[in-house]
Amino acid sequence: MQKLLYFSLLFILFSACDKDNNDVADVANVTFAFDMNINGQPIEYGTVYDLNGTAISFDIASFYVGGLELTLDNGDVIDFANNYLLADLGNSFNVNNSFEVAAIQKAKFFVGVDSVTNSQTEMDFTQRPTSDPLGIQDPSMHWNWNTGYKFLRVDGDVDTDGDGTVDTGVAYHLGSNALLKSFDMPLNIQLERGANTLYFSLDLQTLFSGVDVSTELDTHTGNNLPLAMRLHDNLGTAISLRK
């Protein structure tokens, strides 16, 4: 069963008055869903998959999305830059905004956390409400007050001896201001009346392109920066936005 992480936004879309001078409101319900897949299969935690010939299972696959802006074909820019999304199976977020019905021509966002928030004080962090994606998470999406947030975290188990059974834990954690990944995506997505779903899709096959997960078992960024940089570079093509 496909599992999606839903980030639901209610967009109230206004149209002109009709010929009888009655106000007509067009309402579009837009859901942002996080589709994490491997070999075209939506992932489920604990299920074993084949990744470039190596058996692998996942315990967590999470990442932060911030700075989201949508540019419409009428030139309007819908700004959600003050809202962070934490992509993980089972999370959901609701944000309200209003704009005219139009096609989405471009999306700007980044994977990570802005430098100011990433260097906040311990008090700032611990006083965030439990509903805040930037607050305390379990499993943790934060290191400590010197190194800040884990922008992306993928943990699981892999087969290291080639017998097809996962036997060793792996942990791939990206962070630090230098590894914030920006996206500026051209799109052509027409919103319709009623339900619309847009998918932030993370292709784990692409994320781990050029990585031998049977031998390259972990990076916490600072301890294995070359591997962290390869994963960071792969993010550019591993994440897409589609309808």
C-alpha positions in Angstrom: 0.0 0.0 0.0 1.4 3.3 -1.1 2.3 5.5 1.8 2.5 9.3 1.3 3.3 12.1 3.5 0.7 14.7 3.1 1.2 18.5 3.5 -2.4 19.8 3.0 -3.0 23.4 2.0 -6.4 25.0 1.5 -6.2 27.6 -1.3 -9.3 29.8 -1.5 -9.5 31.0 -5.1 -11.6 34.0 -6.0 -13.3 34.6 -9.4 -15.3 37.6 -10.7 -19.0 38.1 -10.0 -21.4 36.4 -12.5 -23.8 38.3 -14.7 -26.4 38.3 -12.0 -23.9 40.0 -9.7 -23.7 37.0 -7.4 -20.3 36.3 -5.9 -18.8 33.1 -7.1 -15.9 31.5 -5.2 -13.8 28.7 -6.8 -12.2 26.5 -4.2 -9.2 24.3 -4.9 -8.0 21.8 -2.3 -4.3 21.3 -2.8 -2.4 18.5 -1.1 1.4 18.4 -1.1 2.4 14.8 -0.8 5.9 13.3 -0.2 6.4 10.2 -2.4 9.6 8.4 -1.4 10.4 5.6 -3.7 13.0 3.2 -4.9 13.0 1.5 -8.3 9.6 3.1 -8.8 8.2 1.4 -5.7 6.9 3.6 -2.8 9.0 2.7 0.3 7.6 1.1 3.4 9.8 1.1 6.5 11.2 -2.4 7.3 10.6 -3.7 3.7 13.7 -5.0 1.9 14.5 -3.5 -1.5 17.2 -4.0 -4.1 19.5 -0.9 -4.5 22.0 -1.4 -7.3 22.4 -5.1 -6.4 22.5 -4.6 -2.6 19.6 -5.5 -0.3 18.5 -2.6 1.8 15.7 -1.6 4.2 14.8 1.8 5.6 13.9 2.8 9.2 13.6 6.5 8.4 13.8 8.7 5.4 13.2 12.3 6.3 14.2 15.8 5.1 13.3 19.4 5.6 11.8 21.6 2.9 11.9 25.4 3.4 11.7 28.6 1.4 8.8 27.4 -0.7 7.6 29.9 -3.3 5.2 29.1 -6.2 5.2 31.4 -9.3 1.9 31.5 -11.2 1.4 32.1 -14.9 -0.2 35.5 -14.0 3.1 36.6 -12.4 1.9 36.2 -8.8 4.3 34.6 -6.3 2.8 32.6 -3.5 5.2 32.7 -0.6 5.3 29.9 2.0 8.9 30.8 2.9 8.1 31.0 6.6 6.7 27.5 6.7 8.9 24.4 7.0 7.8 20.9 6.0 9.3 17.8 7.5 9.0 15.1 5.0 8.4 11.7 6.8 5.9 9.0 6.4 2.8 9.9 8.5 3.4 13.7 9.1 0.9 16.3 8.0 0.7 20.1 7.9 -2.1 22.5 7.1 -1.5 26.1 5.9 -4.1 28.5 4.5 -3.6 31.0 1.7 -5.7 32.5 -1.1 -4.9 33.4 -4.7 -6.5 33.3 -8.2 -6.9 30.1 -10.1 -3.8 29.8 -12.3 -1.1 27.5 -13.6 2.0 27.0 -11.5 5.0 27.9 -13.7 7.8 27.6 -11.2 8.6 26.4 -7.7 11.5 27.5 -5.6 12.5 25.8 -2.3 15.5 24.4 -0.5 16.2 21.1 1.3 17.6 22.0 4.6 17.2 24.8 7.2 18.2 28.4 6.8 21.5 29.5 8.5 19.8 31.7 11.1 17.5 29.0 12.3 20.3 26.4 12.0 22.4 28.4 14.5 19.6 29.2 17.0 20.3 28.9 20.8 19.4 25.8 22.8 16.6 27.8 24.5 15.1 28.8 21.1 15.1 25.2 20.0 13.7 23.5 23.1 10.9 26.1 23.5 9.5 25.3 20.1 6.1 23.6 20.4 5.8 19.9 19.7 3.7 20.7 16.6 6.6 22.7 15.0 8.5 20.7 12.4 11.7 22.5 13.7 11.1 21.3 17.2 12.3 18.2 18.9 11.7 15.1 16.8 11.8 11.4 17.4 14.0 10.1 15.7 16.0 13.2 16.1 16.5 15.7 13.2 19.0 17.8 15.2 22.6 17.2 16.4 23.6 19.9 18.9 24.0 23.6 19.2 27.3 23.6 17.3 26.2 21.6 14.3 22.5 22.3 14.1 19.9 20.3 12.1 20.1 17.2 10.1 18.8 18.5 6.7 18.3 14.9 5.4 18.3 11.7 7.4 18.2 8.2 5.9 18.7 5.2 8.2 18.3 1.5 7.7 20.1 -1.8 7.3 22.0 -3.3 4.3 23.4 -6.6 3.3 27.2 -6.5 3.5 28.1 -10.1 2.8 26.0 -10.6 -0.4 23.6 -13.3 1.0 20.5 -11.1 0.4 19.8 -10.6 4.1 20.3 -7.2 5.7 22.7 -7.4 8.5 24.4 -4.0 9.2 23.0 -0.6 10.1 23.6 2.4 7.9 23.1 6.1 8.6 23.3 9.0 6.1 22.8 12.4 7.7 23.4 15.6 5.8 23.7 19.0 7.5 25.7 22.2 7.9 24.9 25.5 6.2 27.2 24.7 3.2 25.1 21.7 2.3 21.7 23.5 2.0 20.4 22.5 -1.4 18.4 25.0 -3.4 15.9 24.2 -6.2 14.4 26.4 -8.9 12.1 24.2 -10.9 10.2 25.2 -14.1 6.7 23.6 -14.0 3.5 23.6 -15.9 0.9 22.5 -13.4 -2.7 23.7 -13.9 -4.7 23.7 -10.7 -8.3 22.6 -11.1 -11.5 23.1 -9.1 -11.7 20.7 -6.2 -8.9 18.3 -5.3 -5.3 18.8 -6.6 -2.3 16.8 -5.4 1.3 17.8 -6.0 4.0 15.4 -5.1 7.5 16.1 -3.8 9.1 12.9 -4.9 12.4 11.6 -3.5 13.9 8.9 -5.6 16.3 6.9 -3.3 17.8 5.1 -6.3 19.0 8.4 -7.7 20.0 9.7 -4.2 22.4 6.8 -3.8 23.7 6.9 -7.4 27.4 6.2 -7.4 27.3 5.1 -3.7 28.1 1.5 -2.7 25.9 1.1 0.3 27.4 -2.3 1.2 30.7 -0.6 2.0 30.0 3.1 2.4 27.9 2.7 5.5 27.5 6.2 7.0 28.1 9.9 6.9 27.2 12.4 9.6 28.6 15.0 7.3 31.7 16.0 9.2 33.0 12.5 9.7 32.7 11.6 6.0 32.3 14.8 4.0 33.1 13.3 0.5 30.2 10.9 0.8 27.9 13.7 2.2 28.9 15.9 -0.8 28.0 13.1 -3.3 24.6 12.7 -1.7 24.1 16.5 -1.6 24.9 16.7 -5.3 22.6 13.8 -6.1 19.7 15.6 -4.4 19.5 17.9 -7.4 18.0 15.1 -9.6 16.6 12.9 -6.8 13.8 15.3 -5.9 11.1 16.4 -8.3 7.7 18.1 -8.0 4.9 16.7 -10.1 1.1 16.4 -10.1 
